[in-house]
Amino acid sequence: MKNILKLLLCIILVLSCKNKSDFSVKQIALTYVKSPLNVPSMVERDKFIFSNAFSKYNLPVVYSELTTGPDQTQALASGDIQFLYAVGSTSVILAKANGADIKIINTYSRSPKSFVIFSKNIIKGSKDIIGKKVAGPKGTILHELLAAYLNSLGLKESDIQFISMGIPESYAALLSGSVDMALLAGPSAYNTAKEGYNIVTTGENLIEPVVVVATSEKFYNNNKELVDTFINAEIEVLDYMNNNYDEIISISARETGLTEEAVKEMYLIYDFNIDITDKDIASIRKTESFMRENKMIENEVDINDLFIN
């Protein structure tokens, strides 16, 4: 009798547990981006929240450290990555305009003050900008900030020498003197300001950046249960952050190399609420219009079509 009960229990367990073969993927790959100050990402990986959430499906979680928008959205479109956990709405719009399969799940953060343009010399007007070498990541919120700033001066990107490179490389290029200006965010921006470089502008009053979480429509349609699991895990991350302030500051300081005081100072300018608001949608719509007007994209993108149903 005991053997029969054990057999029945095993059958129930087998039937109740989904196997990785039930889904279109064998693992969950997502981006891990620390900059500007992506506290949810750092806390999540440290506490294995996604790994624990997907363990019931026997799906391992792996991280990609692709940091530029085009690389991230290309990896998503190819199926190498399932979730873009912190990608600028600028990158999403650019990918969609180029025909890529991409859908916004929810928001990740909002923080216009965290996006900064630095220079070696004081910038007083457009004459101080023309012809200068400017380094920064192409197709990102920082790129949008550059375009918006130039536009405010009556200039275009063609009036400068824009050099596409990641944030760490842009930071190093500014410090070495190989470029005149750099588009920075996060620890690099904090350190550059402390080192006495000139803040040309932040994103405040120029752009309304929304960092989002995205997947592909194909993945969503084939794996809605996995997307729901991901969203629930996101909520768990935020709950942990809300209840463990000192620990998350410590984790973020360790991951970024900043002091805890620096992290506390930067943390104040971030909103990590994942709920998409009407203001978020309006901001994304404004970004799309701006990108078209400044020839960053050619085709109009239907913002309503960017979100999962």
URWORA-V227434 format. One record per residue. N is the residue number from 1. RES is the residue in one small letter. PHI is phi in degrees with one decimal (999 if undefined). Layout:
# URWORA-V227434
N | RES | PHI
N | RES | PHI
This chain:
# URWORA-V227434
1 | m | 999
2 | k | -63.0
3 | n | -64.9
4 | i | -65.2
5 | l | -63.8
6 | k | -63.6
7 | l | -64.0
8 | l | -62.8
9 | l | -63.8
10 | c | -62.4
11 | i | -62.3
12 | i | -62.2
13 | l | -64.2
14 | v | -63.5
15 | l | -69.5
16 | s | -84.8
17 | c | -99.7
18 | k | -80.0
19 | n | -101.0
20 | k | -59.6
21 | s | -71.0
22 | d | -76.1
23 | f | -117.3
24 | s | -84.9
25 | v | -131.0
26 | k | -103.6
27 | q | -156.5
28 | i | -108.9
29 | a | -107.7
30 | l | -141.0
31 | t | -79.7
32 | y | -123.3
33 | v | -122.4
34 | k | -86.1
35 | s | -89.4
36 | p | -68.7
37 | l | -147.5
38 | n | -84.5
39 | v | -56.5
40 | p | -56.3
41 | s | -65.2
42 | m | -68.0
43 | v | -68.0
44 | e | -58.0
45 | r | -68.0
46 | d | -64.6
47 | k | -98.4
48 | f | 57.2
49 | i | -69.0
50 | f | -67.9
51 | s | -58.9
52 | n | -66.8
53 | a | -65.4
54 | f | -93.1
55 | s | -64.8
56 | k | -67.3
57 | y | -101.4
58 | n | 59.1
59 | l | -109.4
60 | p | -69.9
61 | v | -104.8
62 | v | -124.6
63 | y | -116.6
64 | s | -111.2
65 | e | -104.5
66 | l | -62.9
67 | t | -115.5
68 | t | -93.5
69 | g | -53.3
70 | p | -59.4
71 | d | -65.2
72 | q | -64.7
73 | t | -68.9
74 | q | -67.5
75 | a | -65.6
76 | l | -66.5
77 | a | -63.5
78 | s | -80.3
79 | g | 89.5
80 | d | -70.8
81 | i | -127.1
82 | q | -97.3
83 | f | -134.4
84 | l | -94.8
85 | y | -94.6
86 | a | 102.7
87 | v | -136.1
88 | g | -66.5
89 | s | -60.9
90 | t | -59.2
91 | s | -66.3
92 | v | -64.5
93 | i | -63.0
94 | l | -61.1
95 | a | -64.8
96 | k | -63.9
97 | a | -63.7
98 | n | -93.1
99 | g | 88.5
100 | a | -75.3
101 | d | -86.0
102 | i | -150.7
103 | k | -138.0
104 | i | -82.9
105 | i | -88.4
106 | n | -163.2
107 | t | -90.5
108 | y | -114.5
109 | s | -162.0
110 | r | -138.1
111 | s | -170.1
112 | p | -59.8
113 | k | -70.3
114 | s | -82.5
115 | f | -101.8
116 | v | -135.6
117 | i | -106.7
118 | f | -113.5
119 | s | -141.1
120 | k | -72.1
121 | n | -110.5
122 | i | -68.2
123 | i | -102.7
124 | k | -102.9
125 | g | -173.2
126 | s | -61.4
127 | k | -65.1
128 | d | -84.5
129 | i | -103.8
130 | i | -55.7
131 | g | 82.5
132 | k | -75.3
133 | k | -86.6
134 | v | -123.8
135 | a | -108.3
136 | g | 175.7
137 | p | -76.5
138 | k | -71.2
139 | g | 68.4
140 | t | -126.4
141 | i | -60.8
142 | l | -63.0
143 | h | -65.2
144 | e | -62.7
145 | l | -60.7
146 | l | -59.3
147 | a | -61.7
148 | a | -66.2
149 | y | -65.9
150 | l | -59.9
151 | n | -60.8
152 | s | -66.5
153 | l | -99.1
154 | g | 77.7
155 | l | -112.9
156 | k | -123.1
157 | e | -61.3
158 | s | -67.6
159 | d | -81.7
160 | i | -124.5
161 | q | -107.9
162 | f | -87.2
163 | i | -116.4
164 | s | -79.7
165 | m | -160.2
166 | g | -67.2
167 | i | -61.8
168 | p | -59.0
169 | e | -68.4
170 | s | -65.5
171 | y | -60.6
172 | a | -64.6
173 | a | -65.1
174 | l | -66.7
175 | l | -65.6
176 | s | -80.4
177 | g | 87.4
178 | s | -79.4
179 | v | -131.7
180 | d | -90.4
181 | m | -141.6
182 | a | -141.4
183 | l | -96.7
184 | l | -131.1
185 | a | -155.1
186 | g | 68.9
187 | p | -55.4
188 | s | -61.3
189 | a | -66.9
190 | y | -60.5
191 | n | -66.3
192 | t | -63.9
193 | a | -64.6
194 | k | -66.7
195 | e | -82.1
196 | g | 92.9
197 | y | -72.2
198 | n | -79.5
199 | i | -84.4
200 | v | -71.9
201 | t | -167.6
202 | t | -108.4
203 | g | -75.3
204 | e | -60.6
205 | n | 71.2
206 | l | -112.8
207 | i | -135.6
208 | e | -123.0
209 | p | -68.9
210 | v | -121.9
211 | v | -91.4
212 | v | -126.2
213 | v | -113.8
214 | a | -135.9
215 | t | -142.3
216 | s | -97.9
217 | e | -63.4
218 | k | -61.5
219 | f | -65.0
220 | y | -61.4
221 | n | -63.9
222 | n | -90.3
223 | n | -143.5
224 | k | -60.8
225 | e | -64.4
226 | l | -69.4
227 | v | -65.9
228 | d | -61.9
229 | t | -63.0
230 | f | -62.2
231 | i | -62.2
232 | n | -62.1
233 | a | -68.8
234 | e | -58.4
235 | i | -62.4
236 | e | -62.3
237 | v | -60.5
238 | l | -65.2
239 | d | -61.4
240 | y | -63.8
241 | m | -61.7
242 | n | -67.4
243 | n | -105.7
244 | n | -141.5
245 | y | -56.6
246 | d | -60.2
247 | e | -68.4
248 | i | -70.3
249 | i | -65.5
250 | s | -63.5
251 | i | -61.1
252 | s | -65.7
253 | a | -64.5
254 | r | -63.7
255 | e | -71.9
256 | t | -96.2
257 | g | 82.3
258 | l | -85.8
259 | t | -75.6
260 | e | -63.4
261 | e | -64.7
262 | a | -65.9
263 | v | -63.0
264 | k | -59.9
265 | e | -65.5
266 | m | -73.0
267 | y | -59.2
268 | l | -64.5
269 | i | -96.9
270 | y | -110.7
271 | d | -121.5
272 | f | -102.2
273 | n | -62.3
274 | i | -88.3
275 | d | -73.2
276 | i | -76.8
277 | t | -104.5
278 | d | -60.9
279 | k | -65.6
280 | d | -61.0
281 | i | -63.0
282 | a | -63.3
283 | s | -66.0
284 | i | -65.6
285 | r | -63.8
286 | k | -64.4
287 | t | -63.1
288 | e | -61.5
289 | s | -62.9
290 | f | -62.0
291 | m | -64.8
292 | r | -68.3
293 | e | -62.3
294 | n | -101.0
295 | k | 61.0
296 | m | -77.3
297 | i | -136.5
298 | e | -99.3
299 | n | -95.3
300 | e | -68.4
301 | v | -108.5
302 | d | -76.9
303 | i | -61.6
304 | n | -61.7
305 | d | -86.0
306 | l | -81.2
307 | f | -101.9
308 | i | -68.2
309 | n | -76.7
